[in-house]
Amino acid sequence: MQKIKNYSNFMGRPATRPTKLKDGFYIEIRNKGSKSGVKLYNATKLQMHRAIKMYERSKEVLILGESINGKFVEKEPTLHVVK
């Protein structure tokens, strides 16, 4: 049985350009106090609000807004505050 010594042989080449954003609504979910997070895509505003409700208690939710043609309509993201 052969041991695998180096995992870098199985890794793909890193992306050279940013990915294109689909048209829809985006939020960013991050752990409280963290600087980076995960972007979540939602096709409709209703789906975005459902995703916000799901994560608002345990995570920080940053509303990135609507994306059209790969660019965000709102320039500044807003931090969602639990009511």
C-alpha positions in Angstrom: 0.0 0.0 0.0 1.4 3.3 -1.1 1.3 6.3 1.3 0.3 9.7 0.0 3.0 12.1 1.2 2.1 15.3 -0.6 -1.4 16.5 -1.0 -0.4 19.4 -3.3 -0.3 16.9 -6.2 -4.1 16.7 -6.0 -4.8 20.4 -5.6 -6.0 22.3 -8.7 -4.5 25.4 -10.1 -5.7 28.6 -8.2 -8.1 30.9 -10.0 -6.5 33.8 -11.9 -9.5 36.0 -12.2 -12.5 36.6 -10.0 -15.7 34.6 -10.6 -18.6 36.2 -12.3 -21.6 36.9 -10.1 -25.0 35.6 -11.1 -27.9 38.1 -11.2 -29.7 38.0 -7.9 -29.2 38.8 -4.2 -26.1 38.2 -2.1 -25.4 38.0 1.6 -22.2 37.3 3.4 -22.2 35.0 6.4 -19.3 35.1 8.9 -18.5 34.1 12.4 -18.9 36.8 14.9 -15.7 38.9 15.1 -14.3 37.3 11.9 -13.1 39.4 8.9 -13.9 37.0 6.1 -17.0 35.0 5.3 -18.9 33.0 2.7 -21.1 34.7 0.1 -24.5 33.1 -0.4 -26.5 33.6 -3.6 -30.3 33.9 -3.6 -32.4 34.3 -6.8 -35.1 36.4 -5.1 -35.4 38.9 -2.3 -37.8 36.6 -0.4 -35.2 33.8 -0.5 -32.5 36.3 0.8 -34.7 37.3 3.7 -35.3 33.6 4.6 -31.5 32.9 4.6 -31.0 36.0 6.8 -33.5 34.7 9.3 -31.8 31.3 9.3 -28.3 32.7 10.2 -29.0 35.9 12.1 -28.9 34.4 15.6 -25.6 32.6 15.4 -23.6 34.5 12.7 -22.9 38.0 11.5 -24.9 38.7 8.3 -23.7 41.3 5.9 -26.2 42.2 3.2 -24.3 42.7 0.0 -27.4 43.5 -2.1 -28.5 42.9 -5.6 -26.1 42.0 -8.4 -26.9 42.9 -12.0 -24.5 42.1 -14.8 -21.8 41.0 -12.3 -21.9 44.3 -10.3 -23.7 45.3 -7.1 -26.4 47.9 -7.3 -25.7 49.2 -3.8 -22.0 50.1 -3.4 -21.8 49.7 0.4 -22.8 46.5 2.1 -25.0 46.8 5.3 -24.7 44.8 8.5 -28.0 43.1 9.4 -29.0 43.8 13.0 -31.4 41.3 14.8 -34.6 43.0 15.9 
